[in-house]
Amino acid sequence: MTEALLTLNFSAEGNARHYVGAGWSSAEKGARWMVGQVSEIWLEHPGAGDLVLELDVDPFIAAPVPRYQRLAVAARGVQVGECTLSSGGRVGFFIPSVLVEEKGPIRLTLVHPDQMRPSEATGSADDRQLAVAVSTARLLRPRRIAPAGPGKEGKSAAASHVVDLPLEALALRFESLGDNCEFGLVQRRCGAEPLGLLRFANINLATLIRGIRSGFAGLGEPGTVLLVDDPADDEYVVRETMYDMTQHTFIYKADESPDGLLARQCNRLRFLRRKLMEDIRNGEKIFVYKRNLPLQEAEVLPLLMTLYDYGTNTLLWISPADEAHPAGSVERRVPGLLHGFIDRFAPSENAHDLSFDVWITLCRNAAALEGS
C-alpha cells in the first residue's frame, strides 16, 4: 500500500511556499518555476522508511535550443535519481530509508543545468532563467515487505535460481500493462491465453496511470467505443475514446458481420476492466510494462506507486540491453520494481517479430527474483 505523507500545491494559492528554498520563481497560476541551476525543497522529517517523491512537471522547451531539460534529485546531498524531460508529465524519485534515518529536516536538491532565459530563446521580455515548472509534488511511503533470498537490489538473478516452470504456467504468472501487444503474443507462443484488458491493446503511460488510478471508470460505456476496420487485414479493431486506447478483437469481416459486435465489445471491455482491477488488488501477478521509445525510471515509478495504491504489487519494466546489462538479465531497482533487459523489441509495424527466447529468460529470471 502507499501512504501519502504530504501533497504540495505550487500554484499561487497553494501551500508549497512553506517548503521551497532557493531557486524558485514567484508562484503563478497553477505552477512555480525552478530557476537557475539548483532549486531546494525542505521537508519536515517524515519518519523512518523508504520514500518516493512524485512531481508533476512541465519543462521549458524553446526550439531549437533547449529541446529538453535535465533534472537530477538529491536527498541530503546524495543523488537519488535523474531524468531528461522533453514534455510535461509525472516523474518519481525513490529515496531509500538510509537517507531518512537521521532526524531533522530533509533538504531535497533539484539540479537543472539546462535553464534558459525566454528573452534569449524566444525574444520575449521574460529574463528569468527558467528550467522546469512544477504544479504539484507528493511525498509517498510505499509499504511493502521485500522478498527474501536471491536478487538483492541492483543484482542480476543467477541462472541457478531460474524457475523451472512449463512455458504456459510461467507465462500465466505475468500480465501485460502495455504499451502494445508484444508481450501478449509472447504468452500466446507459450500456449497461454489469459484474459487481460491491456494484453492486445495500445495505450500510453500517462493514460495508463490515469486509468488505474480511477479503476478505468467509464471504460466501455456506450458512446466511448468505436468499431473500426484495420485496412491491413480487415480485422475489426476497438477504439476506446475515454482512454485513447485501441485493442485487437481478432474478429475479421470475412468471418462475422458487425451486427451487435459493438455492444458485445463494450460488454467485454467492462468485464476486462473489472478483471484487471481485481488482479491488481490481488497482487499475485508480475505486471509487465515496456515501451519501444526510451523509458526512464523516473517515468516508471509513478506507475509502480499507482499499483501500490491497491496492494503489494510487482512491476517488471523492460529496457534495451547494454554493456552493463546483458539481454535476459533482471535486477531489482527498488522494492516492487524489477528492471529487465532485452536484446530488441519487436518493430511497431510487426509485433510478431519478437525475441521469444530472451522474453522467456526475462520471465524466468523475474519469477526467480520474486521467489515464485
C-alpha positions as CSV (number, residue, x, y, z in Angstrom):
1,M,0.0,0.0,0.0
2,T,1.0,3.6,-0.4
3,E,0.8,6.2,2.4
4,A,0.5,9.8,1.2
5,L,2.6,11.8,3.6
6,L,2.5,15.3,2.0
7,T,1.0,17.0,-1.0
8,L,2.4,20.3,-2.1
9,N,0.5,22.7,-4.4
10,F,2.8,25.1,-6.2
11,S,0.2,27.5,-7.5
12,A,-0.2,31.0,-6.1
13,E,-3.0,29.7,-3.8
14,G,-1.1,26.6,-2.8
15,N,0.9,25.5,0.3
16,A,4.3,25.0,-1.4
17,R,5.6,28.4,-0.3
18,H,6.1,26.9,3.2
19,Y,8.5,24.3,1.8
20,V,10.5,25.8,-1.0
21,G,14.0,27.2,-0.5
22,A,16.3,28.8,-3.0
23,G,16.0,28.5,-6.8
24,W,12.3,29.2,-7.3
25,S,10.3,31.9,-9.1
26,S,7.3,33.5,-7.6
27,A,4.2,31.3,-7.7
28,E,2.0,31.7,-10.8
29,K,-1.4,30.4,-11.7
30,G,-1.1,26.6,-11.5
31,A,2.7,26.3,-11.0
32,R,6.0,27.6,-9.9
33,W,9.2,27.6,-12.0
34,M,12.5,26.2,-11.0
35,V,15.0,28.9,-11.9
36,G,18.8,29.0,-12.2
37,Q,20.6,25.7,-11.9
38,V,19.5,24.4,-8.4
39,S,16.3,24.5,-6.5
40,E,15.5,23.3,-3.0
41,I,12.6,21.8,-1.2
42,W,12.7,21.5,2.6
43,L,10.7,18.8,4.4
44,E,9.9,18.1,8.0
45,H,11.2,14.7,9.0
46,P,8.6,12.1,7.7
47,G,9.6,9.2,10.0
48,A,11.6,6.1,9.1
49,G,11.2,4.2,5.8
50,D,11.7,4.4,2.1
51,L,10.1,7.4,0.3
52,V,9.0,8.3,-3.2
53,L,8.9,11.9,-4.4
54,E,6.4,12.4,-7.3
55,L,6.5,15.7,-9.3
56,D,4.0,16.9,-11.9
57,V,6.3,18.9,-14.2
58,D,6.4,20.9,-17.4
59,P,9.9,21.7,-18.8
60,F,10.8,25.0,-20.5
61,I,11.3,24.0,-24.1
62,A,12.2,26.5,-26.8
63,A,13.2,25.0,-30.1
64,P,15.8,24.7,-31.4
65,V,17.5,25.0,-28.0
66,P,16.9,23.7,-25.4
67,R,14.9,20.7,-26.7
68,Y,14.9,19.1,-23.3
69,Q,15.6,19.8,-19.6
70,R,17.7,17.5,-17.5
71,L,16.6,17.1,-13.8
72,A,18.5,15.4,-11.0
73,V,17.2,15.0,-7.5
74,A,19.3,14.6,-4.4
75,A,18.3,14.0,-0.8
76,R,20.6,15.3,1.9
77,G,23.3,15.7,-0.7
78,V,23.0,12.2,-2.2
79,Q,21.6,11.9,-5.7
80,V,18.6,9.5,-5.8
81,G,17.6,9.9,-9.5
82,E,17.7,11.8,-12.7
83,C,15.7,12.1,-15.9
84,T,15.5,14.1,-19.2
85,L,12.3,15.9,-19.8
86,S,11.1,16.7,-23.3
87,S,7.5,17.1,-22.4
88,G,5.3,17.5,-19.4
89,G,4.1,14.7,-17.1
90,R,4.6,13.0,-13.8
91,V,8.0,11.7,-12.6
92,G,9.1,9.9,-9.5
93,F,12.3,9.5,-7.5
94,F,13.0,6.8,-4.9
95,I,14.6,8.0,-1.6
96,P,16.0,5.0,0.4
97,S,15.4,4.8,4.1
98,V,19.1,5.1,4.8
99,L,18.9,8.8,3.8
100,V,15.9,9.4,6.0
101,E,17.2,7.7,9.2
102,E,18.9,10.8,10.7
103,K,16.5,13.1,12.5
104,G,15.9,16.7,11.4
105,P,14.6,18.4,8.3
106,I,15.4,16.9,4.9
107,R,16.7,19.0,2.1
108,L,15.8,17.9,-1.4
109,T,18.1,19.5,-4.1
110,L,16.8,19.6,-7.7
111,V,19.6,20.3,-10.2
112,H,18.5,21.5,-13.7
113,P,21.6,22.6,-15.8
114,D,19.7,23.4,-19.0
115,Q,17.8,26.5,-17.8
116,M,17.4,29.3,-20.3
117,R,16.1,32.8,-20.4
118,P,12.9,33.2,-22.6
119,S,14.3,36.5,-23.7
120,E,17.2,34.7,-25.3
121,A,15.2,31.8,-26.6
122,T,12.1,33.5,-27.9
123,G,12.8,37.2,-27.8
124,S,10.2,37.8,-25.1
125,A,10.7,40.2,-22.2
126,D,11.0,37.4,-19.7
127,D,14.6,37.5,-18.4
128,R,14.2,34.7,-15.8
129,Q,16.4,31.6,-16.1
130,L,13.6,29.0,-16.5
131,A,14.1,25.2,-16.2
132,V,11.0,23.2,-15.1
133,A,7.6,24.3,-13.8
134,V,6.1,22.2,-11.0
135,S,2.4,22.1,-10.3
136,T,2.2,19.5,-7.5
137,A,4.6,17.3,-5.5
138,R,3.7,14.3,-3.4
139,L,5.8,12.6,-0.8
140,L,4.7,8.9,-0.6
141,R,5.7,6.0,1.6
142,P,5.4,2.6,-0.2
143,R,4.7,-0.1,2.3
144,R,5.9,-3.5,1.1
145,I,7.9,-6.4,2.5
146,A,10.7,-7.1,0.1
147,P,11.1,-10.8,-0.8
148,A,13.9,-12.7,0.8
149,G,16.5,-14.8,-1.0
150,P,18.3,-14.0,-4.3
151,G,18.0,-10.8,-6.1
152,K,19.2,-8.0,-3.8
153,E,18.9,-4.5,-5.1
154,G,21.0,-3.9,-8.2
155,K,22.0,-7.6,-8.7
156,S,21.0,-9.9,-11.5
157,A,19.3,-13.2,-10.9
158,A,21.7,-16.1,-11.1
159,A,21.0,-18.9,-13.5
160,S,20.7,-21.4,-10.6
161,H,17.6,-19.5,-9.4
162,V,15.7,-19.7,-12.6
163,V,12.2,-21.0,-12.0
164,D,11.7,-24.4,-13.8
165,L,8.1,-24.0,-14.9
166,P,6.5,-25.1,-18.1
167,L,6.1,-22.3,-20.5
168,E,2.4,-22.0,-20.2
169,A,2.5,-21.9,-16.4
170,L,5.3,-19.4,-16.5
171,A,3.5,-17.1,-18.9
172,L,0.4,-17.1,-16.7
173,R,2.3,-15.6,-13.8
174,F,2.6,-12.3,-15.7
175,E,0.1,-9.7,-17.0
176,S,0.9,-7.0,-19.6
177,L,0.1,-3.4,-19.0
178,G,1.3,-2.3,-22.5
179,D,2.3,-0.3,-24.3
180,N,1.3,-2.7,-27.1
181,C,0.6,-6.4,-27.8
182,E,4.2,-7.7,-27.9
183,F,4.1,-9.5,-24.5
184,G,0.6,-10.8,-25.2
185,L,2.0,-12.5,-28.3
186,V,4.8,-13.9,-26.1
187,Q,2.2,-15.5,-23.9
188,R,0.4,-16.9,-27.0
189,R,3.6,-18.6,-28.2
190,C,3.8,-20.2,-24.7
191,G,0.4,-21.7,-25.2
192,A,-1.2,-19.3,-22.7
193,E,-4.3,-17.3,-23.5
194,P,-5.0,-15.2,-20.3
195,L,-7.8,-12.7,-20.3
196,G,-6.4,-9.2,-20.0
197,L,-7.7,-5.7,-20.7
198,L,-4.3,-4.5,-22.0
199,R,-2.9,-7.7,-23.4
200,F,-3.6,-6.7,-27.0
201,A,-4.1,-3.0,-26.6
202,N,-2.2,0.2,-27.3
203,I,-2.2,2.8,-24.5
204,N,0.3,5.4,-23.5
205,L,1.9,5.5,-20.0
206,A,0.2,8.7,-18.7
207,T,-3.2,7.4,-19.7
208,L,-2.5,4.0,-18.2
209,I,-1.7,5.6,-14.8
210,R,-4.8,7.7,-15.0
211,G,-6.8,4.7,-15.9
212,I,-5.5,2.5,-13.0
213,R,-5.9,5.4,-10.5
214,S,-9.6,5.7,-11.5
215,G,-10.2,2.0,-11.8
216,F,-10.7,2.7,-15.6
217,A,-14.0,4.3,-14.6
218,G,-16.3,4.7,-17.6
219,L,-14.4,2.4,-19.9
220,G,-16.6,0.5,-22.3
221,E,-19.6,2.7,-21.7
222,P,-21.9,3.5,-24.7
223,G,-20.7,6.4,-26.7
224,T,-17.0,5.9,-25.8
225,V,-16.3,2.9,-28.0
226,L,-15.9,2.8,-31.8
227,L,-15.5,-0.2,-34.1
228,V,-13.1,0.4,-37.0
229,D,-11.6,-1.7,-39.7
230,D,-7.9,-2.4,-39.9
231,P,-7.2,-2.0,-43.6
232,A,-4.2,-4.2,-43.4
233,D,-6.2,-7.4,-42.8
234,D,-9.9,-6.4,-42.4
235,E,-9.8,-7.1,-38.7
236,Y,-12.4,-5.2,-36.5
237,V,-10.4,-3.0,-34.1
238,V,-11.9,-1.4,-31.0
239,R,-11.0,2.3,-30.4
240,E,-11.9,3.5,-26.9
241,T,-12.0,7.3,-26.7
242,M,-12.1,7.9,-23.0
243,Y,-8.6,6.4,-22.5
244,D,-7.4,6.8,-26.1
245,M,-6.9,3.0,-26.3
246,T,-7.0,0.7,-29.3
247,Q,-7.5,-3.0,-29.0
248,H,-7.4,-6.0,-31.3
249,T,-10.6,-8.1,-31.4
250,F,-9.1,-10.9,-33.7
251,I,-12.5,-10.9,-35.4
252,Y,-12.5,-10.4,-39.1
253,K,-15.0,-9.0,-41.6
254,A,-14.9,-12.3,-43.6
255,D,-16.0,-14.3,-40.6
256,E,-18.6,-12.1,-38.8
257,S,-20.9,-9.3,-39.6
258,P,-20.8,-6.1,-37.5
259,D,-24.3,-6.6,-36.3
260,G,-24.3,-6.5,-32.5
261,L,-20.5,-6.6,-32.4
262,L,-20.1,-3.2,-30.9
263,A,-22.4,-3.9,-28.0
264,R,-20.6,-7.2,-27.3
265,Q,-17.2,-5.4,-27.3
266,C,-18.5,-2.8,-24.9
267,N,-19.6,-5.6,-22.5
268,R,-16.2,-7.3,-22.9
269,L,-14.3,-4.1,-22.1
270,R,-16.3,-3.6,-18.9
271,F,-15.7,-7.2,-17.9
272,L,-11.9,-6.9,-18.6
273,R,-11.8,-3.6,-16.7
274,R,-13.2,-5.4,-13.6
275,K,-10.8,-8.3,-14.0
276,L,-7.7,-6.1,-14.3
277,M,-8.6,-4.1,-11.2
278,E,-9.2,-7.4,-9.3
279,D,-5.8,-8.7,-10.5
280,I,-4.2,-5.5,-9.3
281,R,-5.9,-5.8,-5.9
282,N,-4.9,-9.4,-5.5
283,G,-1.2,-8.7,-6.2
284,E,-0.4,-12.2,-7.4
285,K,0.8,-11.3,-10.9
286,I,4.0,-9.7,-12.1
287,F,2.9,-6.8,-14.2
288,V,4.9,-6.1,-17.4
289,Y,5.4,-2.7,-19.0
290,K,7.6,-2.0,-22.0
291,R,7.8,0.8,-24.5
292,N,9.7,0.9,-27.8
293,L,10.7,4.6,-27.1
294,P,13.2,5.1,-24.3
295,L,11.7,4.8,-20.9
296,Q,13.3,6.2,-17.7
297,E,13.0,5.0,-14.2
298,A,11.5,8.4,-13.2
299,E,8.7,7.7,-15.6
300,V,8.1,4.2,-14.3
301,L,8.0,4.9,-10.6
302,P,4.6,6.7,-10.7
303,L,3.2,3.6,-12.4
304,L,4.6,1.5,-9.6
305,M,3.2,3.8,-7.0
306,T,-0.2,3.6,-8.7
307,L,-0.1,-0.2,-8.4
308,Y,1.0,0.1,-4.8
309,D,-2.2,2.1,-4.1
310,Y,-4.1,-1.2,-4.4
311,G,-1.7,-3.5,-2.6
312,T,1.7,-5.2,-2.8
313,N,2.3,-5.5,-6.5
314,T,5.4,-6.2,-8.6
315,L,6.2,-4.3,-11.9
316,L,8.7,-5.7,-14.5
317,W,10.0,-2.8,-16.6
318,I,11.8,-3.8,-19.8
319,S,14.6,-1.8,-21.5
320,P,17.1,-2.5,-24.3
321,A,20.2,-4.4,-23.1
322,D,23.6,-2.6,-22.9
323,E,27.1,-3.5,-22.0
324,A,26.4,-3.4,-18.3
325,H,23.1,-5.3,-18.6
326,P,23.1,-8.3,-20.9
327,A,19.9,-9.5,-22.6
328,G,17.8,-11.6,-20.4
329,S,19.1,-10.2,-17.1
330,V,16.8,-8.8,-14.4
331,E,17.6,-6.6,-11.4
332,R,15.6,-5.2,-8.6
333,R,15.8,-1.4,-8.7
334,V,13.6,-0.7,-5.7
335,P,11.2,-2.9,-3.7
336,G,8.5,-4.0,-6.2
337,L,10.3,-2.7,-9.3
338,L,12.2,-5.2,-11.4
339,H,14.2,-4.0,-14.4
340,G,14.7,-6.4,-17.3
341,F,16.8,-6.1,-20.4
342,I,16.0,-7.4,-23.8
343,D,18.2,-7.6,-27.0
344,R,15.5,-5.9,-29.1
345,F,11.8,-5.0,-29.1
346,A,9.5,-6.2,-31.9
347,P,9.1,-3.4,-34.5
348,S,5.9,-1.4,-34.2
349,E,4.7,-2.5,-37.6
350,N,5.2,-6.2,-36.8
351,A,4.7,-7.2,-33.2
352,H,5.0,-10.9,-34.2
353,D,8.7,-10.4,-34.9
354,L,9.7,-10.7,-31.2
355,S,12.7,-12.0,-29.4
356,F,10.9,-15.0,-27.9
357,D,13.8,-16.8,-26.2
358,V,15.0,-13.6,-24.5
359,W,11.5,-12.9,-23.3
360,I,11.3,-16.4,-21.7
361,T,14.7,-15.8,-20.0
362,L,13.4,-12.5,-18.7
363,C,10.3,-14.1,-17.3
364,R,12.2,-16.9,-15.6
365,N,14.7,-14.5,-14.0
366,A,11.9,-12.2,-12.9
367,A,10.0,-15.1,-11.3
368,A,13.1,-16.2,-9.6
369,L,13.7,-12.7,-8.1
370,E,10.2,-12.7,-6.7
371,G,10.7,-16.2,-5.2
372,S,7.8,-17.6,-7.3
